[in-house]
Amino acid sequence: MRLPNRAAVSRREYLNAAVAVGGMTGLSACVAELDGDDRDPIPTGGESLPDRQHAWNETLSVDDDGNHVPPKHHVLRYVNLAEGVEPADAREPFAAALSSLSEAIAWGPDGLLATVGYSPAYFGRFEESLDESVDLPDPAPLTDLESDVALDAVDLLIHLASDRPDILLAAEEGLFGDRAELNGVEIPDLSELFAFPEYDRRTGFVGAGLPADNQDTRGISGEPVPEEAPFFMGFRSGFAESQPSEERVTISEGPFAGGTTQHVEKLDIQLNAWFNQENHHQRVAKMFSPHHAREELVEGVGENLGSATGIVPETMDALIAAAREDGVVGHAQKVAAAREDGQPIILRRDFNTTDDKQAGLHFVSLQEELTDFEKTRNAMTGREIAGGSGISSRVNNGILQYVFVRRRGNFLIPPRELQSMPTPAGTAE
Ligand code: HEM
């Protein structure tokens, strides 16, 4: 990926492109762009960080409706231990690098938020098995519609997020680039410890204006994505009422208590068909529910919805009966059926992407057990609904006609004290 001609694009598009390009090139472009406006200094860290790596919410701002506002820019770094390097060799230097990072940059969207996760392949390096209190299967296809899905088998996944692209790139360079110093703090060199697999860096963004600015991707004609949309498909998402608490997705028992599990599903989105073959009424029916479409409950990108879709979880029989009657079933309508005790069981931290010049979504999901993701994903697949109501496995089945799963990966995000090369027994030694 190359930086676009500065004069030909908006600032937002240019900064997103800089994040996608990454490395010193992306960082220099970002810094040069923002310096023109007296770039704010990087806020320094050093404060004590929450025990849960995934405890991001208390640092996030909330919008007028009380919904958490996710950080705007994201990078996923997939990393392997270099050949011959054992977890025990990497433990201390990696812990030192993470601690330097948190000393250099304040924790929060104005600075940096991060999680470090470990895959089943990483735990497979040890002789003993992963503590049985943790539900972390190998990644596998989860639906019949994804025969060519790639399964991530790398050791680690580091999710970095910030509202500031310059900070995100500086942090990444500090960890993996040639920078020995970050915001006045020395960062240990990790270059001997890690190896980078193919497709090791994935990037993206979320927030009103960003998808519209970055819609010039493969196969898109015109500029269909509305300016106000925080997500490519043109609707707000992540309402307070349809997100569980961080507590709900936290592992409650065993040596990894305080951690969580992470699933990352990469989806390509066929935006052209979504916007050009469907009108607002049809899009609302497929994204939310036919009832939402009939009653005109969703204005524009859903700015009138406040903090809830208003969807009430239905039983399978009721969903099938409704789908038979309506000839279509909504995405949110289906997945809400996976709620337990009134709360969804996965915490969505997804973001848009134009990786590979293709509009898509990195669906980052946190849950106490991987099974919670599978249950919710099965609800989205809606196989029983399709079988019982005569609608197709893709067409009129929520948004499935427009999204294509490309990759999946499973990770354990340990509590912070175990964030550097944990053993399967949940010790750091
Ligand atoms: C391009 C892909 C996707 C888009 C554009 C999308 C969009 C949306 C929207 C607009 C909502 C309603 C607003 C809200 O409740 O926050 C929603 C709800 C939801 N989606 Fe998705 N989604 C996508 C993929 C997925 C995937 C892969 C899953 C995984 C199972 C998922 C799980 C959920 C859940 C759990 C809810 C909340 C349901 C509830 O209220 O209980 N979504 N999504």
Residues whose N, C-alpha, C, O or C-beta is under 5 A from the ligand:
A	BS01	HEM	M233 F235 R236 S237 G238 F239 S242 T309 A332 V335 A336 R339 P344 L361 F363 F373 T376 R377 M380 V403
